[in-house]
Amino acid sequence: MESKATALVQAIISCSHRLNAIGRDFGATTSRGGAWGLMKSLEQRGPQTIPELARARPVTRQHIRQLAHSLMKHGWIESAPNPDHKRSFLLELTDAGASTMNAMDQQIESILSDWMQELSTVQLATTIDTLSALADRLHEQID
């Protein structure tokens, strides 16, 4: 019999894979993954360095650097001087990137809106709180 922890992880991974597949259909994710998440981080937290972005996820700086170059080619992010560090520049969302994030968010809303309406406010809040707490706990374990 499968444990609740294993069932939870499998459900999260399954959702993640399906969201990534949907995201690839409209450009929100790449085969390397992470484009939407990196752009969302810049949108929510403002300009950040590659090391800061890498530390926020358990991925290498090289992964973030490759992803950033791909997003720069699309014109969705750009580099800017970092007043706190001469060699570690900041990455920031461009106007085109902000517009793309808005379109991605609308696409996600459109895909999930029917299902979300089936959930009560309490169910949705509980799900968000539970997954946020799990993410925080896992973040503590990795650091």
Disulfide bonds with the S-S distance in Angstrom:
none
